[in-house]
Amino acid sequence: MASYEFQGSTVPIIRFTEIGSTNAEGLARLNRGEVFPVWLVADVQTAGRGRRGRPWTSELGNLFATLVLPNPAPAANLAQLCFVAGLALRDAVLAAAPQIPAENLEMKWPNDLLLNGGKLAGILVEGASDSSGRAAAVIGFGVNCLHHPVDLPYRATSLEAAGAPTAPDRLLEALDLAMAVRLNQWNTGNGFPAIRSDWMRHALGMGDQVSVKIGDREVVGRFESIDARGAMMLRRRDGVAEIITAGDVSVRVQD
């Protein structure tokens, strides 16, 4: 069980003008024995990273924030935090930028938030152990508020480009409250069925043919669901069900 509860009050914020990575700083703090949740927020990251160690562009004017969670749940449930965080971020964007139509915000498995089909944000959840050996986690959010990269193999966007300029601090305020709500709903994993249901309602490609790149292998099939761990449940064209725990997803036109 968690050693604290989120009651909607603001979690303390530690700010950095510049830092290598807010997630790396969060993991270091857990290793040093810090036992209370905290937000780590940077104006600029010099070594920001996404999934699988990919670099994350970190320009001034965007949001770079990590929520440090000592002992949030049993270790087996930590992967579910990606979906908790994704829903909270979607909630926060809608609260901070109410001019954005809700139907234009979609969740891309497992950790991206899309706006009008372009990548608006990425989430990086990293499990760890605190100084007492208990399961812990850091949840990193990178949100394109003012800028978005243009030299990517996929389309990206920003709140500014979508006509909804939003200051990083305004979005962080909304995200702090949204995470409190979604973490309480999740309840260390006991409430994951409701989180799972909510997430699938907003998921890109749910029920459609998708392609998943897993290393050098590509799997094509119908995106049917996510399981109790958050893994993608795919029905291949040959009728075989495949469980996918990691991969890069793209939506395919129905054949």
Helices and strands as residue ranges (DSSP letters): E 13-19, H 22-31, E 38-45, G 51-53, E 63-70, G 75-80, H 81-96, G 102-104, E 105-108, E 112-115, E 118-129, E 135-143, H 168-186, G 187-189, H 192-201, E 209-214, E 217-226, E 232-236, E 241-244, E 248-251
